[in-house]
Amino acid sequence: MTSSPSTNMNVTPYTPVTARGAARRLEREPCTIRKWASRYYARVLGRAGRETVYDYADLATIEWCIWAGHPFTRHAGGPRRATRRPPSRRSMTVK
């Protein structure tokens, strides 16, 4: 009897992590993690006290794209990432 791949996966939809926690796991500085989150629109899950809580999967995807030398696009994280990017300010200007 074989089980489907979805039952074998031990992954939660969102893995909450602060910049400090992600920095420890990815061996980077917390300020680097915060910059990536801002620049590449990492999913924000909420706040824990004064710290912002991010989705670890987004941060890990960003780190991999940078490490592998692939340009990071809003589609790099899959279809979920495409819906997270806010419209650009240029598209909001009235002509």
N, C-alpha and C positions, 0 to 999 in steps of 0.2 A: 504494500500500500504506500503510495507516495502522496505527499501533501503538496498543496499548491505553494508557489513561491511566496505569496502574501502571508501565509501562516508561518513560514520559516523566518520571516524578517522580524528582527527585534528592534524596530525603529518606530519611534513615536512621530506623529505628524509635525510637531514642533518641539524642539529641544531648547528650553530657555537657558540663557547664559548671559552674564554681565560681561562688560569689556574686560574686566580683570580675569574672570574665569576663562574666557576665550583666549586671552593673551597667554595664560598658563598652558592651555591645551595646544595652542598653535605655535608656542615659543616665539611670541612677538611682544612688543610693548603695548600696554593698554591704549596709549594715544594713537598707535597705528590702527588698532582695531576700531576705535571710534572714528578715525578718518575714513577707513574703508566703509564703515556702516553709513556714514554721511555721503560719501562720494558715489557709492554703488547701490544706495537705497536698500540696505539690508532690512529685513522685516523686523519691526519693533513690536515686541509682545506686550510691553508695559513698563512699569517702573518697580524697583525694589528699593524703597527709601529714596535716596538721591541718585541712584544709579539706574540707567536705562537697561532693560532686558531685551536682548536680541535673540533671533533664531539662530542657533549654532550651525545648522545646515547651510544657511545663507553665507555665514562668515567663512565656513570651511570651503564652500564653492568659490568664493572670492579668492581665498588664499591659494587654492589649487590653480585657478586660472592665472594668477600672477606668477606662481612658481613654474607652471608649464609653459609660460610665455604666450598664452592665448589671450587675445583681447577679450576683456570681460564685457559682455553685453547684457541687457536686461533679460534676454532669453537664455542666458547660460545656465540659470538655475532651473530651467524647465518652464512649463506653462504657468506655474504658480507665480514665478518671478515677474512674468510679463504684466500681471495685473497690479503689481505693487508700485510701479513707477508713476509718480505723479506727472501731470502734464507740465511741459516746460513753460517757463515764464514768457518765452517768446510767443508761444501759441495763445497766451492769455491777453496779450496786448490788444487794445482796440485801435483800429486804423481809421 
